[in-house]
Amino acid sequence: MCSSDLQYPTKPITIVCGFLAGGAADLVSRMTAERLAAEFGRQVLVENRPGAGSAIAAERVAKAAPDGYTLLHGTAAGLIINQLLSKKLPYDAARDFTPVSMVVIVPQLLVVHPAVPANTLKEFIALAKARPGTLNYGSVGVGSPNHLGMELLKLAAGIDVVHVPYKGATPAMADLMAGQVQAAFNGMASVMPLIASGKLRAIAIGSAKRSPAAPDVPTVAESGYAGFEYVAWNGNFAPAKTPAAIIAKISADIGKALATPDVVQRLASLGSEAAPSTPQQFAAYVKEDYARWARVVKTLGLKSE
């Protein structure tokens, strides 16, 4: 079917988000929906289906008709880490979804308490090697992205830093600022104000390239660990077997939506960077990301309870 012959969309589209309204993922999905509605000339709705690590939302879309009218606003946590940790999901991420486009990446900053005698990643690694098992890092829980992100760094650098899991971001951040744990990977929006006020120090960023929001913070890769990458990402997926012409149209229109200056600025305020892609590029990235986290999960022997 030629794109000029494509009669899509002819009715409202629903983007299903597996997170609570008002959160960062929800806000990104709503920005995308707003711009797609302008491109399509049709209503684009956001339906929040939080719970079970976004598995509820994923199941909803996996079972939807493959016609382009129901999309999933997915994340690595929901579609990769969930899949690696649980064998009881009511869907298979690789089988039941077609990647449409990445929407944003959320660079993760490696931050330390100011009392830690390390101003660079190299100094932090040297300190960890000199004092194995004595430095702690916090996360929002076992199997969470910032747990696995630090474990990825530990594998790359060959260091022994002790994991301290918390039941949420608030207690984890409180103990980091109090010096009860010495380090953590966190999204930019949550830590940039604390870095600016001197309550935390950034020593590296996990993205493949430096962030415009923190241009003086070097990447882990350029600090001596080539190929290292740890970012959170959000992207749109369609049910498997959705026609390729529809996938291509949605992807192209997401690209147009994310190129507008006001969207770029609004995303930056959330600590995110617009990262539109072709369906093929997004599929390749998801495959690469799956391999990255599969290695970490296997090394740790993690399984869901």
C-alpha positions in Angstrom: 0.0 0.0 0.0 1.4 3.4 -1.0 1.5 6.1 1.7 -0.8 8.3 -0.5 -3.4 5.5 -0.5 -3.3 5.0 3.3 -6.6 5.9 4.9 -5.3 6.4 8.5 -6.4 7.5 10.9 -10.1 7.7 10.5 -11.0 7.6 14.2 -9.5 8.5 17.6 -6.2 6.8 18.7 -5.4 5.7 22.2 -1.9 5.7 23.8 -1.9 3.4 26.8 0.6 4.5 29.5 1.5 2.2 32.3 2.2 4.9 34.8 0.2 7.2 37.0 -1.1 10.5 35.6 1.2 13.4 36.4 4.4 11.4 36.3 7.2 12.0 33.9 6.2 9.1 31.5 2.6 10.3 31.6 3.6 13.9 30.8 5.8 12.7 27.9 3.0 10.5 26.5 0.5 13.4 26.7 3.0 15.8 24.9 3.3 13.2 22.2 -0.5 12.7 22.0 -1.1 16.4 21.7 1.3 16.8 18.8 0.2 13.7 17.1 -3.4 14.9 17.3 -2.3 18.1 15.4 -0.5 16.0 12.8 -3.3 13.5 12.3 -6.3 15.8 12.6 -7.8 13.3 14.9 -8.2 13.0 18.7 -5.3 11.1 20.4 -6.2 10.0 23.9 -3.9 8.9 26.8 -5.2 6.0 28.9 -3.4 5.4 32.2 -3.2 1.8 33.2 -0.6 1.8 36.1 0.4 -1.3 38.0 2.5 -4.5 37.9 5.5 -2.6 36.6 3.4 -1.4 33.6 2.5 -5.0 32.7 -1.2 -4.2 32.9 -0.8 -1.5 30.2 1.3 -3.8 28.1 -1.2 -6.6 28.2 -4.0 -4.2 27.2 -2.1 -3.3 24.0 -0.8 -6.8 23.3 -4.4 -7.9 23.0 -5.6 -4.9 21.1 -6.5 -5.0 17.4 -3.3 -4.5 15.2 -4.8 -1.6 13.4 -2.8 1.4 14.7 -5.5 2.7 17.0 -4.1 1.4 20.2 -0.4 2.2 21.0 1.7 1.5 24.1 3.9 4.2 25.7 6.5 1.7 26.9 9.8 1.8 28.8 12.8 -0.4 29.3 11.6 -1.2 32.8 8.3 -2.4 31.5 9.2 -4.2 28.3 12.7 -5.5 29.0 13.4 -5.8 32.7 9.9 -7.1 33.4 10.4 -9.7 30.7 13.8 -10.8 32.1 12.6 -11.0 35.7 9.3 -12.8 35.2 8.3 -15.9 33.3 4.6 -15.3 34.1 3.8 -12.2 32.1 0.6 -12.4 30.0 2.5 -11.3 26.9 5.9 -11.7 25.2 7.5 -8.3 24.5 9.4 -9.5 21.4 6.5 -11.5 20.0 3.5 -9.2 20.8 4.8 -5.7 20.0 6.2 -3.8 17.0 8.5 -0.9 17.8 7.2 2.3 16.3 9.6 5.1 17.5 11.7 6.0 20.5 10.3 9.2 22.0 12.8 10.3 24.6 15.9 9.2 26.5 16.3 10.2 30.1 20.1 10.5 30.8 21.1 9.0 34.2 23.7 10.8 36.3 26.1 9.1 38.6 26.1 11.2 41.7 28.0 11.0 45.0 27.7 12.5 48.4 30.0 15.6 48.8 31.9 13.8 51.5 33.1 11.1 49.0 36.7 12.0 48.1 36.1 11.6 44.3 35.5 14.3 41.8 35.7 12.1 38.7 34.6 8.6 37.8 38.3 7.5 37.6 38.8 8.7 41.2 35.6 6.9 42.3 36.6 3.6 40.7 40.1 3.9 42.3 38.5 4.5 45.7 36.2 1.5 45.3 39.1 -0.7 44.4 41.1 0.6 47.3 38.2 0.0 49.7 36.2 -3.0 48.3 32.9 -3.6 49.9 32.9 -0.4 52.0 31.1 2.0 49.6 27.3 1.7 49.3 25.0 2.8 46.6 21.2 3.2 46.8 18.4 2.3 44.4 14.7 2.3 44.4 14.6 -1.5 44.7 16.1 -4.8 43.6 15.7 -5.2 39.8 15.0 -1.5 39.3 16.7 0.3 36.5 19.0 2.3 38.7 20.0 -0.9 40.5 20.9 -2.6 37.3 22.6 0.5 35.9 25.1 0.5 38.8 25.6 -3.2 38.5 26.4 -2.7 34.8 29.1 -0.2 35.9 30.4 -2.6 38.5 30.8 -5.3 35.8 32.5 -2.9 33.5 34.9 -1.5 36.1 35.4 -4.6 38.2 34.5 -3.0 41.5 32.8 -4.1 44.7 30.2 -1.5 45.8 27.4 -2.7 48.1 23.7 -2.3 46.9 21.2 -0.8 49.4 17.7 -1.2 48.0 14.9 1.2 49.2 11.2 1.1 48.9 10.9 4.1 46.6 12.8 7.2 45.4 12.1 9.4 48.5 13.9 7.4 51.1 16.7 6.5 48.7 17.4 10.1 48.0 17.1 11.1 51.6 19.8 8.6 52.7 22.0 9.7 49.8 21.9 13.3 50.8 22.5 12.3 54.4 25.6 10.2 53.4 24.1 6.9 54.6 24.8 5.7 51.1 27.6 7.2 49.0 26.4 7.0 45.4 23.5 6.4 43.0 22.4 6.7 39.4 19.4 9.0 39.1 17.5 10.8 36.4 18.6 14.4 35.7 15.4 16.1 36.8 15.6 14.8 40.3 19.3 15.5 41.0 20.2 18.6 39.0 18.8 21.0 41.7 20.7 19.1 44.3 23.9 19.3 42.3 23.5 23.0 41.8 23.0 23.5 45.6 26.1 21.4 46.4 24.2 18.7 48.2 25.3 16.1 45.6 28.2 15.9 43.1 27.9 14.5 39.6 30.9 12.5 38.4 29.6 10.9 35.2 26.6 10.5 32.9 25.4 7.1 31.6 24.3 8.3 28.1 26.4 7.7 25.0 26.9 11.4 24.6 27.1 14.3 27.0 23.8 16.0 27.8 23.2 19.6 26.8 21.7 20.1 30.3 25.0 19.0 31.9 27.7 19.6 29.3 30.6 19.6 31.8 29.7 16.1 33.1 31.7 13.4 31.1 30.1 10.2 30.0 31.1 6.9 31.6 32.2 5.8 28.1 34.7 8.7 27.7 35.9 8.2 31.2 37.5 4.9 30.3 34.6 2.4 29.7 34.0 2.4 26.0 30.5 1.2 24.9 28.9 1.8 28.3 25.4 3.1 28.1 22.7 3.4 30.7 19.7 5.6 30.0 16.0 5.3 30.7 13.9 5.6 27.5 10.3 5.9 26.5 9.0 4.8 23.2 5.8 3.9 21.4 4.9 0.4 20.4 2.0 -1.1 18.4 0.5 -4.6 18.6 2.3 -7.1 16.5 1.1 -7.5 12.9 0.1 -3.8 12.7 0.5 -2.9 8.9 4.0 -1.5 8.1 2.5 1.5 6.3 0.7 2.5 9.5 3.8 2.0 11.6 5.8 4.1 9.2 3.3 7.0 9.3 3.0 7.1 13.1 6.8 7.0 13.4 7.3 9.8 10.9 4.7 12.0 12.6 6.3 11.3 16.0 9.5 12.6 14.5 7.8 15.8 13.3 6.1 16.3 16.7 9.4 15.9 18.6 11.2 18.4 16.3 9.2 21.4 17.4 11.2 23.8 19.7 8.5 24.0 22.4 8.4 20.3 22.8 12.2 20.1 23.0 12.1 22.7 25.7 9.3 21.1 27.6 11.0 17.7 27.5 14.2 19.3 28.8 12.3 20.6 31.8 11.6 17.0 32.6 15.2 15.9 32.3 14.5 14.2 29.0 15.9 14.5 25.4 13.8 14.1 22.3 15.0 11.0 20.5 12.8 10.1 17.6 13.8 7.1 15.5 12.6 5.0 12.6 10.9 1.7 13.5 14.0 -0.2 12.4 16.3 1.9 14.5 14.1 1.5 17.5 13.8 -2.2 17.1 17.6 -2.5 16.9 18.1 -0.4 20.0 15.5 -2.5 22.0 17.3 -5.6 20.9 20.7 -4.2 22.1 19.2 -2.9 25.3 17.7 -6.4 26.0 21.1 -8.0 25.6 22.6 -5.4 27.9 20.2 -6.0 30.8 20.0 -9.8 30.2 23.8 -10.0 30.9 23.4 -8.1 34.2 20.3 -10.1 35.3 22.1 -13.4 34.5 25.2 -12.3 36.4 23.2 -11.3 39.5 21.0 -14.4 39.2 17.9 -12.2 39.7 14.4 -13.6 39.5 11.1 -12.1 40.3 9.3 -13.2 43.5 
